[in-house]
Amino acid sequence: MALKVFSQGAAVCTYDLQEREDADGNKSKYWEKDVFEFVDFVDFMLTKEDGSLVAKWRVPGDSYDEQSPLLDTDMFSYNMEQRKRIKVTSKSGFDSTLCLLLGHIVTLEYSVNQIKSDFRPSFPQSP
């Protein structure tokens, strides 16, 4: 089996020209840079060795106003209402250990927050 993961998002950089004054009254200008990262969604696709599809699902990213702590896929569902306890429930016909592993991967290893922490956009210091 293979788990294929795809995420989509963007990084935005804004620059603001600021002015500062030193102790002697000399004024100088500098650029203040601010970077924002967004993850629109994370797609997961579990396939067999022959390439046939077992299941696929999408986790919404942080660019949406309201994120549900619940996710329901063909294989399992999870509830993250209490961030310290994640409840994964396997569906009939699927191996519960595999579902637990996938639930862990979805909520921790390939979570929106983890993807953002691994993403390092490179913008120049000034425009």
N, C-alpha and C positions, 0 to 999 in steps of 0.2 A: 504494500500500500504506500501511497505517497500523499502527503498533505501539501497542497499548494496554497500559498498565502500572497495576497495582493492588497496593497493599501494605496489610497489616493488622498492627496492633500496638497497643501501649499505652504510656502513661507513668504511672508511679506515684511519688507523692511521700509521704515520711514525715517526720514532725516529732518531734523529741526535745527535751523541756524540759531545759535545762542550767542550771547555776549557776556563777557565777564570783565571785571575790573580788578586789577591788583592793588596792593597796598599803596602804591605810588600814584594811583589814579589812571594808569594806562589801561586802555580798553583793548580787548582782543576778541575775535570771533572764533567759534569752533562749532563743529557739527555734533549734534547729539543723535545717536543711532538707537533705534528700537526695533527689535525683531520679534515677530509673532509667527508661531507655527500652528497649523490647523490640520487635523486628519478628518477627511470627509467620511470615509468608511474603510473597513477592513473586510476583504472577501476571503473566504476559506473554501477549498474544494478538496474533498477526499476521494482519491481514485484508486482502483485496483491496479495491479501490475500491467494488465493489458490496456489500461487507459480508460476503462469504463468507470462511470461516475457512481460513487457510493452515496455521497451527500454533498450539498453545498449550502452555504449560509453567509449572511452579511451581518456584520456588527456595525452599527452607526458610530460615526466619529464624534468629535467634540465641536464640530461646526454647527451642530443642531442645538436649538435652545433647550429642549427637554430630552434627556436620555433616560430610557427605561432601564431599571436594574434587572429586568427580565429578558431572557432570550430564549426563543423556542425554535429548535431546528428539527430536521427529520430524525436525527439520531438521539438528541438529548435536549434538555432544557436546563437553564441555570437561573439562579436567583442571587443577586448581589445586593439586596437591600441592606444587609448588614455587611459592610466592607470587610470585616474581620472573619466572617464566615460565609463561604460561598457554597451554596447547595446545588449540586449537579444531580439530575435525575435522568437515567437512561430510558430510552423508549424500547418498546417490545421489539425483539428481533435483532438487537444490537448488543454487542459485548459491553457489559457495564464497566469493565476496567478500561477499555478503549474510550468509552464516553467520558469517564472520569479524567483520563489523560488529556483528551481534547478540551474538556472544560477548563482544565488547568492551563493549557496552552492559550486558549482564547482569552481567559481573564487575567493572565499574568505575563506569559512569555511574549505574546503578540497582542497585548492590550494596546489601546490607543495611547495611554500614558507611556508605555515602554517604547512604542514606535517613536513617539515624540522625543523621548530622552536619548534615543540612539541617532536621531536625525540632527545633523550638524550643518545647517545652511551656511554658506560662505558669502557674505556680502562685504563690499569694501567699507572701510572706516568712514569715508565721505563719498558723496555722490559724484 
